[in-house]
Amino acid sequence: MHLDALKRIYFLGIGGIGMSALARYFLNKGIEIFGYDLTQSSLTKKLEAEGMMIHYSEDLDKIPKDIDLVVYTPAIPQSNREFVWLNENNYIIKKRAEVLGLISKQHSTIAVAGTHGKTSTSSLIAHILTYCGLDISAFLGGILKQQNSNYIQGNSDIVVLEADEYDRSFLQIYPDILIITSLDADHLDIYKSHRSMIDAYEQFISQISIGGTLILMDDFSNSFSFRWKDSIERNGINVLQLNDDFGFENVRISDTRYVFDFKSKESSLNELISIMPGLHNISNVCASVMVAILNSCSSENIKEALHSFKGIKRRFEVVYEDKKVLLDDYAHHPTELKNAVETVNRLYAGRSIIGIFQPHLYSRTADFYQGFARELEALDEIWILDIYPAREEPIEGIKSEMIFNLIRNDNKRLLHTSELVEALRKEKENLDVVITLGASDIDKYHNEIVEILK
């Protein structure tokens, strides 16, 4: 497929974070963009304001004529009327990952994969390289506050992107630099076992360009089989590992910011600032710095870039801070919850912290409800909301109560999501630090929560 020859593209599920970045890429190339999504959101409103035509009901009459390509997300049900009709009428239909793979093949690709930290790391890389004048393009899984977008338009050969393991999507990508942040089990509805997931990562490693670079944020030698070393040696891949080839030291907190020194075999950078709190984000910063060094960025520019970074929406975001505080984090895996809870407890030590968690997906709740309960109980008070289904149908017996019942902390509440704002309003005199947690749409309540805190 010649992407440059396309005139009109239709996106099924255009409001997804990955889909919207692709739509923005093609819109910037002068291609007409149309799309469907189940619900209107702040993101789809922005896409419409940028010139895209979007509707929110399964309506065959609203599918424009003369579509050159249909792009869909796996979150779209196979029973969707528009999806069925487009298939039956022989339109060219491709998954989002396939199209992203086609784009990446035209560029020198820096890909970030892993269960956690993809958005933070890829966003940092994109920001630093842009600040250093490399004019890169980027497809991100979060909204960069700097650009208020999940897409950066550039004119150089370099593209930065998240390599999503869901549905084995990342196997469409052939990177020149690959960062793997973590290998915790996830998406077991797709992979069925942790071993099967790791096998997919091994295959992804084998797709690194000859002479490329693999950056590992942990020692995964006990996780990988012997096959990954064969592909590394066969393709002449340069492997860099955190704590062996680069790392950090002298970590301290200054004015709610983490400050540390970066060290590698080739260079050192002192007094680096991470606007995104937590030790896990220091690791993400180190990976980003390593990529910047590989792309010949100067130490001075790297330090300035980190200092100027404004963060990412929904990644330990300070939504409101005065006498009272509202924080938000996209954490939807036990490890991510652990990081968020440890960070908020450390930065706001001595204050009363309420965590409001909305589990994401029935399948993930079934897999990790025990881990969710274990990590959440370290908060002063925990409120658990209904499961956010996203792409899934309910699974019999899988409910938020499974998490709630295991939390060994008497300061806990189980609420329907629709009851959240009123419950907070009744508690407004007792509120101090509130953190919303989960990969749901819980952020749509932030304006009301801020008014209550004020």
C-alpha positions in Angstrom: 0.0 0.0 0.0 1.3 3.4 -0.9 0.3 5.6 2.0 1.1 8.8 0.1 -1.6 8.0 -2.5 -4.4 8.0 0.0 -7.1 10.7 -0.2 -9.8 9.7 2.4 -9.4 7.4 5.4 -12.1 6.2 7.8 -11.2 5.3 11.4 -13.4 2.9 13.4 -12.7 3.8 17.0 -11.1 7.1 16.2 -11.2 8.3 19.9 -8.6 5.8 21.1 -5.3 7.3 22.1 -3.4 5.3 19.4 -6.0 5.8 16.7 -6.2 9.5 17.2 -2.4 9.9 16.8 -2.6 8.0 13.5 -5.5 10.2 12.4 -3.5 13.3 13.2 -0.5 12.0 11.2 -2.7 11.5 8.1 -4.5 14.8 8.6 -1.2 16.6 8.6 -0.5 15.0 5.2 -3.6 16.7 3.7 -5.8 13.5 3.8 -9.5 13.8 4.6 -10.2 12.0 7.9 -13.6 10.6 8.9 -14.4 8.4 11.9 -16.7 6.7 14.3 -16.5 6.3 18.1 -18.9 5.0 20.7 -18.8 8.2 22.8 -17.8 11.8 22.4 -14.8 12.8 24.6 -12.6 15.8 25.1 -10.1 14.1 22.6 -12.7 13.6 19.9 -13.9 17.2 20.3 -10.3 18.3 19.6 -10.1 16.0 16.6 -13.3 17.6 15.2 -11.9 21.1 15.9 -8.8 20.1 13.9 -11.0 19.3 10.9 -12.0 15.6 11.2 -15.6 14.5 10.6 -16.7 12.1 13.5 -20.1 10.6 14.4 -21.1 8.6 17.5 -23.7 6.0 16.4 -23.4 2.9 14.3 -24.9 4.6 11.2 -24.1 3.2 7.7 -25.4 6.4 6.1 -22.6 8.4 7.8 -19.8 6.4 6.2 -18.5 8.6 3.4 -18.1 7.3 -0.1 -14.8 6.8 -1.9 -12.9 5.7 1.2 -9.3 4.5 0.3 -8.6 2.8 3.6 -10.4 1.8 6.8 -8.3 1.7 10.0 -9.8 0.0 13.0 -8.8 -0.8 16.6 -9.2 -4.3 18.1 -11.4 -2.5 20.7 -14.2 -2.4 18.1 -16.5 -5.4 18.4 -16.6 -7.7 15.4 -20.4 -7.3 15.6 -20.2 -3.6 15.0 -22.7 -2.8 12.2 -20.2 -0.5 10.4 -17.4 -3.0 10.7 -19.5 -5.8 9.3 -20.8 -3.7 6.4 -17.3 -2.4 5.5 -16.0 -6.0 5.4 -18.9 -7.2 3.3 -18.4 -4.5 0.8 -14.7 -5.3 0.3 -13.1 -2.1 1.6 -9.4 -2.2 2.3 -9.4 -2.7 6.1 -6.3 -2.7 8.3 -5.6 -2.7 12.1 -4.1 0.3 13.6 -0.9 -1.6 14.3 -0.5 -2.7 10.7 -0.7 1.0 9.5 1.7 2.1 12.2 4.0 -0.7 11.0 3.8 0.6 7.5 4.7 4.1 8.6 7.6 2.9 10.8 9.2 1.0 7.9 9.6 4.4 6.1 11.6 5.8 9.1 14.4 5.1 11.5 12.2 3.9 14.4 12.7 4.2 18.1 10.2 1.9 19.8 9.3 1.6 23.5 7.8 -1.7 24.7 6.9 -3.2 28.1 4.1 -3.7 30.5 4.7 -0.3 32.2 6.3 2.9 31.4 5.8 3.0 27.6 4.0 6.4 27.5 6.3 8.1 30.0 9.5 6.9 28.3 8.4 7.5 24.7 7.1 10.9 25.6 10.3 11.9 27.3 12.4 10.6 24.4 10.2 12.6 22.0 10.5 15.7 24.1 14.3 15.5 24.5 15.0 14.8 20.9 12.7 17.6 19.8 14.3 20.0 22.2 17.7 18.9 20.8 16.5 20.0 17.3 16.1 16.6 15.7 12.7 17.3 14.2 11.3 13.9 15.0 7.7 12.5 14.6 6.1 10.7 17.5 3.0 8.5 18.1 2.4 8.5 21.8 -0.1 6.8 24.2 -0.7 9.9 26.2 -1.3 13.6 25.8 2.0 15.6 26.1 1.2 18.8 28.1 3.8 20.6 26.0 2.0 20.1 22.8 -1.4 19.2 24.2 -1.3 16.3 21.7 -0.4 12.6 21.4 1.2 13.3 18.1 4.3 15.3 17.1 4.8 16.2 13.4 8.4 16.2 12.3 10.3 16.2 9.0 13.3 14.1 9.8 13.8 10.4 9.3 13.3 9.6 13.0 10.0 8.4 14.5 9.3 7.6 18.1 6.4 5.3 19.0 4.9 3.1 21.6 5.1 -0.6 20.7 1.9 -2.0 22.2 1.9 -5.7 23.2 -1.9 -6.0 23.2 -3.0 -8.3 20.5 0.7 -8.8 19.6 0.4 -5.4 17.8 4.1 -4.6 18.3 5.1 -7.5 15.9 4.2 -5.1 13.0 7.2 -2.9 13.9 10.8 -3.3 12.9 12.7 -0.8 15.2 16.3 0.5 15.0 16.3 1.2 18.7 14.1 -0.8 21.0 13.6 -0.1 24.8 11.9 -2.8 26.9 10.8 -1.3 30.2 9.3 -4.3 32.0 8.0 -7.9 31.4 5.3 -8.2 34.1 2.3 -10.4 33.0 -0.5 -8.6 31.4 -3.1 -9.1 28.6 -3.5 -12.7 29.6 -6.8 -12.7 27.8 -4.7 -12.6 24.6 -1.6 -14.5 25.6 -3.1 -17.1 28.0 0.2 -17.4 29.8 3.1 -15.2 30.9 5.5 -17.4 28.9 3.5 -16.9 25.7 3.8 -13.1 26.3 7.5 -13.3 26.7 7.8 -15.4 23.6 6.2 -12.5 21.7 8.8 -10.1 23.1 11.5 -12.4 22.0 10.1 -12.4 18.5 10.0 -8.6 18.6 13.7 -8.4 19.6 14.5 -10.5 16.5 12.9 -7.7 14.4 15.5 -5.1 15.5 17.4 -3.8 12.5 20.8 -5.2 11.8 23.3 -3.3 13.9 20.5 -1.7 16.0 20.3 -1.2 19.8 18.3 -2.9 22.5 17.9 -1.1 25.8 16.8 -3.3 28.7 15.5 -1.7 31.9 16.0 -4.8 34.0 18.0 -8.1 33.9 15.6 -10.2 31.8 18.1 -13.0 31.2 16.1 -15.4 33.5 12.9 -14.6 31.6 14.1 -14.9 28.0 15.0 -18.3 26.4 18.3 -18.9 24.6 16.6 -17.7 21.4 16.9 -14.0 22.1 20.7 -14.2 22.4 20.9 -16.0 19.1 19.0 -13.2 17.4 21.1 -10.5 19.2 24.4 -12.1 18.0 23.1 -12.9 14.5 22.0 -9.3 13.9 24.9 -7.6 15.6 22.6 -5.9 18.1 24.2 -3.6 20.7 22.6 -4.4 24.1 22.6 -1.8 26.9 21.2 -2.7 30.4 20.2 -0.5 33.3 22.6 -0.9 36.2 25.3 -2.5 34.0 25.8 -0.1 31.2 24.0 3.0 32.5 22.1 4.0 35.7 21.5 6.6 38.4 22.8 7.5 41.8 22.5 10.2 44.5 18.7 10.3 44.4 17.1 13.0 46.5 13.8 15.0 46.6 13.8 18.8 46.2 10.6 20.7 46.2 8.5 17.6 45.3 10.9 16.8 42.4 13.3 13.9 42.2 16.9 14.9 41.5 19.6 12.4 40.6 22.9 11.9 38.7 23.0 9.8 35.5 26.0 7.6 34.8 27.0 5.6 31.8 30.2 4.1 30.5 30.6 7.0 28.1 29.3 10.0 30.1 27.8 11.4 33.2 25.1 14.1 33.8 24.6 15.5 37.3 21.7 17.2 38.9 19.0 15.9 36.5 15.4 16.7 37.4 12.5 14.3 36.9 9.2 16.2 36.8 7.4 12.8 37.0 7.9 11.6 40.5 8.9 8.1 41.7 11.9 5.8 41.3 10.3 4.0 38.4 10.2 7.3 36.5 13.9 7.9 37.2 14.5 4.6 35.3 12.3 5.9 32.5 14.3 9.2 32.4 17.6 7.2 32.2 16.4 5.2 29.2 15.4 8.5 27.5 18.8 10.0 28.3 20.5 7.0 26.9 18.5 7.3 23.6 19.4 11.0 23.5 23.1 10.2 23.9 22.9 7.6 21.1 21.4 10.4 18.9 24.3 12.8 19.7 22.4 15.2 21.9 24.6 17.3 24.1 24.6 17.0 27.9 23.5 20.6 28.3 20.6 20.2 25.9 19.5 17.0 27.7 19.5 18.7 31.1 17.6 21.7 29.8 15.1 19.5 28.0 14.3 17.5 31.2 14.0 20.8 33.2 11.5 22.1 30.6 9.4 19.0 30.4 5.8 19.7 31.5 4.7 16.1 31.9 1.9 13.9 30.5 -1.7 14.0 31.3 -2.8 11.1 33.5 0.7 10.1 34.4 0.9 11.1 38.1 -0.5 14.4 37.0 -1.0 17.2 39.5 -4.5 18.2 38.4 -5.0 20.8 41.2 -2.8 21.9 44.0 -3.5 24.5 46.6 -4.4 23.8 50.2 -5.9 20.6 48.9 -4.6 18.4 46.1 -6.0 16.3 43.3 -3.6 13.9 41.5 -4.4 11.5 38.7 -2.6 8.4 37.5 -3.4 5.9 34.7 -2.2 3.0 36.9 -4.2 -0.2 35.9 -1.8 -3.0 36.8 -0.6 -4.0 40.4 2.9 -2.8 39.7 1.7 0.5 38.5 -0.5 0.9 41.5 2.4 0.0 43.7 4.5 2.8 42.1 1.7 5.4 42.3 0.8 4.6 46.0 4.5 4.6 47.1 5.1 7.9 45.4 2.0 9.7 46.7 2.8 8.4 50.2 6.3 9.7 50.0 5.6 13.1 48.4 2.7 13.9 50.7 3.9 12.2 53.9 1.9 13.2 56.9 -1.2 14.1 55.0 -4.5 12.3 54.6 -4.6 10.5 51.2 -7.8 9.1 49.6 -7.2 6.8 46.6 -10.2 6.3 44.2 -9.6 3.3 42.0 -11.7 2.3 39.0 -10.5 -1.2 37.7 -10.0 -1.4 33.9 -11.4 -4.4 32.2 -13.1 -7.5 33.6 -10.4 -9.8 32.3 -7.6 -7.8 34.0 -9.6 -7.7 37.3 -10.0 -11.4 37.1 -6.2 -11.8 36.6 -5.0 -9.2 39.2 -7.7 -8.5 41.8 -5.5 -9.8 44.6 -2.6 -7.6 43.5 -4.9 -4.6 43.3 -6.1 -5.1 46.8 -2.6 -5.6 48.2 -1.2 -2.4 46.7 -4.2 -0.2 47.4 -4.4 -1.0 51.2 -1.3 1.2 51.8 -3.4 4.3 51.2 -5.1 6.1 54.2 -8.5 5.5 52.6 -9.6 3.6 49.5 -12.7 4.0 47.4 -13.4 1.3 44.8 -15.7 2.1 41.8 -17.4 -0.2 39.2 -15.2 -2.0 36.7 -14.7 0.1 33.5 -15.4 -2.4 30.7 -13.8 -0.5 27.7 -13.8 -3.1 24.9 -15.1 -6.0 27.0 -18.5 -7.6 27.8 -19.1 -8.5 31.5 -17.6 -11.7 32.8 -19.9 -13.6 35.2 -18.8 -13.3 38.8 -16.1 -10.7 38.1 -16.9 -7.5 40.1 -15.1 -4.7 42.0 -16.2 -6.4 45.2 -13.4 -9.0 44.6 -10.8 -6.3 45.2 -12.8 -4.5 48.0 -13.2 -7.6 50.1 -9.5 -8.4 50.1 -8.3 -4.9 51.2 -7.0 -5.2 54.7 -7.8 -1.6 55.6 -11.0 -0.7 57.3 -11.1 2.8 55.7 -12.6 1.6 52.5 -15.7 2.2 50.4 -17.4 0.5 47.5 -19.3 2.9 45.3 -21.1 3.0 42.0 -19.2 5.4 39.7 -22.3 7.5 39.4 -22.2 8.1 43.2 -18.6 9.4 43.3 -19.1 13.1 43.0 -21.9 13.3 45.6 -19.9 11.1 48.0 -17.0 13.5 47.7 -19.2 16.5 48.2 -20.5 15.1 51.5 -16.8 14.6 52.6 -15.5 17.9 51.4 -14.5 19.1 54.9 -12.4 16.0 55.4 -10.6 15.9 52.0 -6.9 16.7 51.8 -5.0 14.7 49.1 -7.1 12.8 46.5 -5.6 10.6 43.8 -7.7 9.0 41.1 -6.4 5.8 39.7 -7.1 3.6 36.6 -7.1 3.5 32.8 -10.8 4.5 32.7 -12.6 7.7 32.0 -12.5 8.7 35.7 -10.8 11.9 34.6 -14.1 13.2 33.3 -15.0 14.0 36.9 -11.9 16.1 37.6 -13.6 19.5 37.0 -16.3 18.6 39.6 -13.8 17.2 42.1 -11.6 20.4 41.8 -14.6 22.6 42.5 -15.3 20.5 45.6 -11.7 20.8 46.8 -11.8 24.5 46.2 
